[in-house]
Amino acid sequence: MYDIIVIGAGPAGLTAAVYAKRAGKTVLVIEKGTFGGQITYSPRVENIPGFISLTGNEFAEKLVEQALNLGAEIECCEVLGIKDGETKTVHTDGGDFESKTVIIATGAKHRMLGVDGEEKFVGEGISFCAVCDGAFYEGKDVAVIGGGNSALQEAILLSETSRKVYLVQNLDFITGEKTLYDKLCEKSNVQIILGATVDSFMGDETLQGIVINTAKGKNQLKVDGVFVAIGLVPQNEPFGNVISLDERGYAASGEDCITNTDGVFVAGDCRQKRIRQVATAASDGAVAALAACAYLDR
């Protein structure tokens, strides 16, 4: 029996574990995949307070080490569901675990293009966050894939520092807000390509460009980086019976990280929020852990 089970070992989940252990609680962290979450895809991170520069993997290793040194336990398995009750039973493919509270910090995965060779260049030319990685492409040519608000915002940000920005949208129209589209059209170094899909990626060890399919045939775009902005997929499928989800599958919870079920909390990118960054994920982890501790102490 644990005081708190944390589902997910990204920045939100591991921060929650650190805060809970410092409050004297027994903590189990369950992770099915990569410890550190999406940050591990970043070859260099420069927007984490306290660190001038480090890789995503280095940051993840420091978080895991900190949680373990404080006494948190870790299980590598996939959570299949949660049974609510006086105590919470977390069902996994490695057995059941019981706790008095649960913090869901499963994050959200970036939607991928599904193009052959895509995985090879993730973190080596393919990025998902202009705020995180845009500075690495100063004076270089980049492509943004997508046509929604996120893609438009990424392209606008990149246009401030990159030499050339291609916005590649698979539809024949932009789905983002007109104000963002108009702002992007004012940028002289931006070229918008509609009705085009990514066919393949060019390059051996490093990304050298993309091949796109258009109505006129295939075309090559020589770029140094590609920013994929076609949406996020929250990892909340197993928890619909214990927490309310919005129409996109995100946990319907505010900044207090409290859900509609007593003793169940959420943290990080899996909940409704406007800003999804490492700093905000860590903030959620601290808020959720302190809320769980207050619940336990009552």
ABEGO torsion letter per residue (X at the ends): XBABBBBEABAAAAAAAAAAAAAGBBBBBBBABBBGEAAAABABBAABBGBABBBAAAAAAAAAAAAAAAGBBBBBBBBAEBBBEABBBBBBAAEBBBBABBBBBAEBBBBBAGBBGAAAABGAGBBABAAAAAAAABGBBBBBBEABAAAAAAAAAAAAABABBBBBBABABBABBAAAAAAAAABAABBBBBGBBBABBBEBABBAEBBBBBAAEBBBBBBABBBBBAEBBBBAAAAAAABBBBAAGBBBBBAAGBBABBGBBBBEAABBBABBBAAAAAAAAAAAAAAAAAAAAX
